[in-house]
Amino acid sequence: MKIGLVGLPRAGKSTVFNALTGLNAETGYSSAPGKKHVGTVKVPDQRVDALSRLYKPKKTVYAEIAFTDLGGGAGPGLDRAVLNAMREVDALCQVVRAFPEESGKSPDPLNEIADLETETILADFEIVERRIARLQKDRSNPRELALLERILAGLEAEKPVRAIGLDDRERTMLSGYRFLSQMPLLLVLNVAEDQIAAPPPQHVIRAAQERALGLTVLSAQVEMDIAHMPSEEQPEFVESLGLDEPAKNRFIRAAYALIDLISMLTAGPDECRAWPIARRTRAPRAAGKIHSDIERGFIRVEVVPWQDLIALGSEAKCREAGKLRVEGKEYIIQDGDVVHFRFNV
Ligand code: GDP
């Protein structure tokens, strides 16, 4: 799963990327169009931490997502190379500048949010217009034509595709287009160092709510400093900032939820692990993430919610207490289920 960082030049994308990955991509004026940095990030997960404390396993494995810094382009608008790269990721995080620039230029987050929205709407508009012209000519698919005409009317009214009420069937019909204004989007407000413990400004909260978008706040500069610090010094520094964990943890979890992934957990003396699976995945399919043999030979799955396992201390105790359930192949795995598959090959 890939998440793209987008935003206007100098919003702080490279800095956020470095904070997330602990890498050292160049910041400042390096936003060459089409530049792409990719880094893999572990999804912080207190459930895995807790299971790991319980089992003291040889290995602890967190879910991972890949972040790509898509760059911004040089001009006020997004470069075409950036727009194309945006279509290749699963979800977008827009870094929005809310800190004053060195020149003293004050931030204008609402404008940045609206700007990116307009750019994605225009890019989608071009595609829809072209496709409609073709469908009108060859009359091959009247249903798709009618749907695209509805989309076009929405885009003309400056509505992103995600705000045009579509049902599942319509969404499937459109999935090949990879509309930018339909992609899951999380706003990342990059605030000044002295604002990290403050709530985001009301007008930004409203802008996010109106669009039904998620909003997370961090100071990329501070987060990058934390990421580059020796790990034993990090907790004390984080606490001195008035935070209970680095803001990037919250951000990574929000990004993970954005692509509709949940975590199935496995626990034991060898390994405690979070397995990313799509929401609403049935047990056999989820088993296939671990190994295709387990999916093929699936018999049943024993499930215990992670809180119960932590509270009671072992699977045996959970069984005694009636907290361990046996489920069949129709069972839909829930976020935080600790699972044990029974299979036969
Ligand atoms: P990009 O063009 O979006 O990739 O932006 P960069 O990450 O290169 O950041 C642009 C400039 O803003 C750099 O000089 C960063 O050091 C600075 N910057 C980024 N985030 C922050 C922040 O949270 N606070 C402050 N004061 N400066 C920041």
Boltz pocket constraint, residues with backbone or C-beta under 6 A from the ligand:
constraints:
  - pocket:
      binder: B
      contacts: [[A, 7], [A, 8], [A, 9], [A, 10], [A, 11], [A, 12], [A, 13], [A, 14], [A, 15], [A, 16], [A, 26], [A, 27], [A, 28], [A, 29], [A, 30], [A, 31], [A, 72], [A, 95], [A, 99], [A, 100], [A, 190], [A, 191], [A, 192], [A, 193], [A, 218], [A, 219], [A, 220], [A, 221], [A, 222]]
      max_distance: 6.0
